Amino acid sequence: MDIHRSLVVFAIVVLMAPSSSTATYFTVGDDEGWGLGIDYNAWVQGKQFFVGDNLVFKYMAGAHNVYKVSGDEFQNCTVPSNNSNGSFSGNDTIRLATAGNKWYICGVSGHCQAGQKLKITVLNGAAPAPAPVAPEPSSSTFQAADFHILLG
């Protein structure tokens, strides 16, 4: 009987515990990084981005850069005149702070037009937590009457 009570208490604790998730860090372009000749539309496929996640742009400093732009600037490959919207270190991390569409381009002449641009959609909330693992069943069987006694 005590083992059944322990299992019920454990199950209740697992179900009531808040799900904790940590932010995901996405290296844009994976091992190829942020550069020319990479299909960023294909890279985005199958990925979900949530508020709190981070994009990491890795590239050779001076050869590329990263600008967060509007949808129109993205479509037209327009580099903002304000350099404060740009990142230039070669290892830039951008935290996704709000939900919605986000657009990024390389501001080096001709790079955006050649495809060095990224569009993602950031979802509200956090990434779904993995499903909890059920405890191993004990050698004795759990009867409905036992459940009633434990809760009654």
N, C-alpha and C positions, 0 to 999 in steps of 0.2 A: 504494500500500500504506500509506503514512504517513497519508493522509487517512482510510482505514478504521480504522487504529489509533486515531486521534484521535476518531473518532466512537464507537468502542466504549468508550474511556476516558471520554468525555463522558457517554455513556448510563449507565455504571456509577456515575459520580459523582452524576448526577441521581437515580438510583434509590436510592442509599445515603444521600443527604443527608437529615438530619432535616427533617421538615416543620415549618415555623415558621408560626405563626398569631398574629395579634394579637387582643386582645379586641375584641369588637364593642360599640359603644355604641348602645343602642336608646332613642330618645326616645319615651316612652310617649305614644301618641296622635298620633304624628308631628307635623305642623304645628299640629294643634288642641291638643296638649298634654294636661295632666291637668286635667280639668274636667267639668262637667255636660253631658249630652246627647251623650256619645261612647260608641259601642258598643265597649267594650274586649274583649269576646269576639271580635268581628270583627277587631279590630286584631291579636290574637294569632295568628289563622289564618295558616298558612303560614310562621310564624317558628319558628326553633329557637334555644333559649337554652342556652348551655353555661357550665359553671363557669369563672369568670374574666371573663365578659361583664358589662356594666353596664347598668342601667336608669337613664334620666335622666327625672325628673319635672319638667316645666316648667309653672309656674302663677303667678298673681299672689299674692305672699306676703300672708297675712292672709285671703285669700278661700278658700284650700284648705290642705291639709296632706297628709302621707303617713304612714300607720302600717303597719308590717309586723306581720301578725297570724297567728294560728293558723287552721286550717280552720274550726273552730267559730265563732271570732270573725268570720271572713269571712262565713259563712252567716247569722249573726245580726246582722251589722253592729255588733258590739260594739267600742267604742273602748277600748283598754287604758287603765287608770288611770295607768299609768306613762308620763309624757311622754318618757322617754328612748328609747322605742320609736318616737317620731315624728320627722318631718322637717318643717321649717317655712320654709325659705329661699326657696322659689319656683324653685329650680334645684338639686334634690337628686339626687345620683348615688348609687345603691346597687349595690355590687359583688356579683355572684352568687357566693358563696364555696363553696357546697355544692350537691350535686345534690338533686333532689326537688321537691315541690310548694311553691310560694311564693305567699303571699296578701298583697295590699296594699289598703287602703281609705283614703278620705278621712274624717277624723274630725269634720268640720264637721257639725253637726246636720242630718240628712235627706239628706246627699249620698250616703252609701253606699247607703241605701235607694233613691235615685233612679238608682243604677247606677254611681256613681263608685267602682268597685272592680275589681281586676285579679287574675286567677289565672294563673300560668304554671307550666310544668314545666321545671326546669333539668336538663340532661343532663350526665353525667360526660364527661370528656375535653374535647377542643378541637374547634372547628368543623373540618370536613374541609377540607384544603388543596386549592386548585385543582389540577387535573391538570397535570403538566408538559407543556410544549410540545415536541414531537418536533423534532429538527433537520431542516433541509432535506436531502433526498437529494442526493448528489453526482451529477455527470454519469456517473461510472463505476458499474458495478453491483457490489454486494457479494455475493460468492460464499460458499457454505457452507464451501468449502475455506479461504478467507481467514480466516473466523471460527475454524476449527480451528487454523490456524497461529498466530493471535494468542493464543489461549488455551493452546495446547500449548507 
